[in-house]
Amino acid sequence: MSEQHTYRVIVRGTWDGLTDEARTRLLAEAADHGMGSMRFTEEGSLSYESSPLKHFSMRYVVVSDAADGEEMAAAIAEDRAEAALKGLGYGHGGLKSTVTDLDTMKINFKPASRR
């Protein structure tokens, strides 16, 4: 069994071909999908602004084999996003992802200030 890494993936896209019903639903639920809803979860969290209703992002946590790298984590997250958006009946354009490997990122701690 190979080593597993945890990735945070942001999938970005634009709304495209929305039905009137989908547009109405998105606008009605916009308050639930603003800045406060941005969380990285396995199921993904959708965020967007209602004015204008143009772009969206979805945040995912993906656990995958480290040997498969960030490309595989991005592909997994994009597949999840495609399925979620299709299930909700939301049309969209191409998706682009940004991936962060939490197991390899460096954290710079600032030393406590001296008195």
ZAMARGU-4260 file (C-alpha; in steps of 0.2 Angstrom, whole numbers, plus 5000, padded with zeros to 4 digits):
<rodrens>
0) 5000/5000/5000 | 5007/5017/4995 | 5008/5032/5006 | 4992/5043/5006 | 4992/5062/5005
5) 4978/5074/5009 | 4975/5088/4996 | 4964/5103/4996 | 4957/5107/4979 | 4948/5122/4973
10) 4938/5119/4957 | 4933/5135/4948 | 4921/5137/4934 | 4908/5148/4926 | 4890/5145/4925
15) 4884/5141/4907 | 4868/5136/4899 | 4858/5138/4916 | 4839/5135/4914 | 4827/5148/4921
20) 4823/5136/4935 | 4842/5133/4940 | 4845/5152/4939 | 4831/5156/4950 | 4836/5142/4963
25) 4854/5149/4963 | 4849/5167/4966 | 4837/5161/4980 | 4851/5151/4988 | 4865/5164/4985
30) 4866/5169/5004 | 4869/5151/5009 | 4884/5150/4997 | 4894/5166/5000 | 4911/5169/5009
35) 4905/5160/5025 | 4901/5144/5016 | 4919/5141/5010 | 4925/5125/5018 | 4935/5111/5012
40) 4925/5095/5013 | 4925/5078/5005 | 4908/5081/4998 | 4913/5099/4992 | 4906/5116/4996
45) 4899/5127/4983 | 4902/5146/4984 | 4897/5160/4972 | 4891/5178/4971 | 4874/5182/4964
50) 4878/5198/4956 | 4883/5194/4943 | 4879/5176/4943 | 4894/5171/4933 | 4908/5162/4942
55) 4908/5148/4956 | 4920/5138/4965 | 4919/5122/4974 | 4931/5116/4988 | 4936/5098/4991
60) 4947/5088/5002 | 4954/5073/4992 | 4964/5059/5000 | 4974/5050/4987 | 4990/5040/4984
65) 5005/5052/4985 | 5013/5043/4969 | 4998/5049/4959 | 5002/5067/4963 | 4992/5083/4962
70) 4986/5079/4945 | 4976/5065/4951 | 4969/5075/4966 | 4963/5088/4953 | 4955/5075/4942
75) 4946/5067/4957 | 4939/5084/4963 | 4934/5089/4945 | 4924/5073/4943 | 4916/5076/4960
80) 4911/5093/4955 | 4905/5088/4938 | 4893/5075/4946 | 4887/5087/4959 | 4883/5101/4947
85) 4875/5088/4935 | 4865/5081/4950 | 4859/5099/4954 | 4855/5103/4936 | 4867/5117/4935
90) 4875/5120/4918 | 4893/5126/4918 | 4909/5129/4907 | 4926/5121/4909 | 4933/5118/4926
95) 4950/5123/4932 | 4958/5117/4948 | 4971/5123/4961 | 4979/5109/4972 | 4988/5110/4988
100) 4996/5095/4996 | 4994/5097/5014 | 5007/5084/5018 | 5021/5093/5009 | 5017/5111/5013
105) 5029/5121/5024 | 5022/5131/5038 | 5033/5146/5044 | 5030/5149/5062 | 5034/5166/5069
110) 5044/5166/5085 | 5035/5173/5100 | 5039/5192/5102 | 5052/5195/5116 | 5048/5208/5130
</rodrens>
